[in-house]
Amino acid sequence: MPRAEIRIQGNEAPILRKALSPEAGREIPGTRVTIAGRGTTLTLTIEAEDAGALRAAVNSYLRWADVAAGVVKEARA
């Protein structure tokens, strides 16, 4: 089973964990996602039935993380 583990470190990590957690609870066909971490670290683990499902899930989560980080940046400005 293909697997990707992505670690994001920084002051935004706790906010990103909260923002991405609801998405991890949703069922995406062929994938299993866990979000963990503490302090300024976020660990996103994605397991998929095949490489295509893994690629799609990684792209989705990275895009959602980027959008959430952009919102945090704008809110702090």
SEZA-218766 format. One line per 10 residues: number of its first residue (from 1); for each residue z, x, y of N, C-alpha, C, O. Coordinates in steps of 0.2 Angstrom, whole numbers. Layout:
NUM> Z,X,Y,Z,X,Y,Z,X,Y,Z,X,Y  ...
//
This chain:
1> 0,4,-6,0,0,0,0,4,6,5,8,7  -5,4,11,-5,8,17,1,6,21,3,1,22  3,12,25,9,11,29,8,15,35,6,21,35  11,12,41,11,16,47,18,15,50,21,10,50  20,21,53,27,21,56,26,24,63,23,29,64  27,20,68,26,22,75,33,22,78,37,17,78  34,28,82,41,28,85,39,29,93,35,33,95  43,25,97,42,25,104,49,27,107,54,24,105  49,32,111,55,34,114,55,33,122,49,35,125  60,31,125,60,31,132,65,25,134,67,21,130
11> 66,25,140,70,20,143,68,12,142,72,8,142  62,11,141,59,5,139,60,2,132,59,-3,131  62,7,128,62,5,120,67,-1,119,64,-5,115  73,-2,122,76,-8,120,73,-14,123,73,-19,119  69,-14,128,66,-20,130,60,-21,126,58,-27,124  56,-16,124,51,-17,119,53,-20,113,49,-24,110  59,-17,110,61,-20,104,62,-28,104,61,-31,100  65,-30,110,66,-37,111,60,-41,112,59,-46,109  55,-38,115,49,-41,116,45,-42,110,41,-47,109  45,-36,105,41,-36,99,44,-40,93,41,-42,89
21> 51,-40,93,54,-43,88,52,-50,86,51,-51,80  50,-55,90,48,-61,88,41,-61,84,40,-65,80  37,-56,86,31,-55,83,32,-53,76,28,-55,71  37,-49,75,38,-46,68,40,-52,63,39,-51,57  43,-57,66,45,-62,62,39,-67,59,40,-71,55  34,-66,63,28,-71,61,25,-68,55,24,-62,54  22,-72,51,18,-70,45,11,-69,47,7,-73,49  9,-62,46,2,-60,47,0,-59,40,2,-55,36  -6,-62,38,-8,-61,31,-9,-54,29,-12,-50,32  -6,-52,23,-7,-46,21,-3,-40,24,-4,-34,22
31> 2,-42,28,6,-37,31,13,-38,31,15,-44,31  17,-33,32,24,-34,33,26,-29,38,25,-23,38  30,-32,43,32,-28,49,39,-28,50,42,-33,50  42,-22,51,49,-21,53,50,-18,60,46,-13,61  55,-20,64,56,-16,70,63,-14,70,68,-18,69  64,-8,71,71,-5,71,72,0,77,67,1,81  78,2,77,79,8,82,86,6,86,89,1,85  88,11,90,94,11,94,93,15,100,89,20,100  97,13,105,96,17,111,89,17,114,86,12,115  87,23,115,80,24,118,75,25,113,70,28,115
41> 76,23,107,71,23,102,69,17,98,73,13,97  62,16,97,60,10,94,56,13,88,51,17,89  57,10,82,53,12,76,50,5,74,53,1,72  43,6,73,39,0,71,36,2,64,32,7,64  37,-1,59,35,0,53,30,-5,50,32,-11,50  24,-4,49,19,-9,46,16,-7,40,14,-1,39  17,-12,35,14,-11,28,9,-16,27,10,-22,29  3,-14,24,-2,-19,23,-5,-18,16,-4,-13,13  -9,-24,14,-12,-24,8,-18,-19,8,-20,-16,2  -21,-18,13,-27,-13,14,-28,-10,21,-24,-12,25
51> -32,-5,21,-33,-2,27,-35,-6,33,-33,-5,39  -39,-11,32,-42,-15,37,-36,-19,40,-36,-20,46  -32,-22,36,-26,-26,38,-21,-21,42,-18,-24,47  -20,-15,40,-16,-11,43,-19,-9,50,-15,-9,55  -25,-8,50,-28,-6,57,-27,-12,62,-26,-11,68  -29,-18,60,-28,-24,64,-21,-24,66,-20,-26,72  -16,-24,62,-9,-25,64,-7,-19,69,-3,-21,74  -9,-13,67,-7,-7,72,-10,-9,79,-6,-8,84  -16,-10,79,-19,-12,86,-16,-17,89,-15,-17,95  -14,-23,86,-11,-28,89,-4,-26,92,-2,-28,98
61> 0,-23,88,7,-21,90,7,-16,96,11,-16,100  2,-11,95,2,-6,101,-1,-10,107,2,-8,113  -5,-15,107,-7,-18,113,-2,-22,116,-1,-22,122  2,-26,111,8,-30,114,13,-25,117,16,-27,122  14,-19,114,19,-15,117,17,-12,124,21,-12,128  10,-11,124,7,-9,131,8,-14,136,10,-13,142  7,-20,134,7,-26,139,15,-27,141,16,-27,147  19,-26,136,26,-27,138,29,-21,143,32,-22,147  26,-15,141,28,-9,145,25,-10,152,29,-8,157  19,-13,153,16,-14,159,20,-19,163,21,-19,169
71> 23,-24,160,27,-29,163,33,-26,166,36,-28,171  37,-22,162,43,-19,164,42,-14,170,45,-14,175  36,-11,170,34,-6,175,33,-10,182,36,-8,187  30,-16,181,29,-20,187,35,-23,190,36,-24,196  40,-26,185,46,-29,187,50,-24,190,54,-26,195  50,-18,189,54,-12,192,52,-10,198,55,-7,202  45,-11,200,42,-9,206,44,-13,212,42,-11,218
//
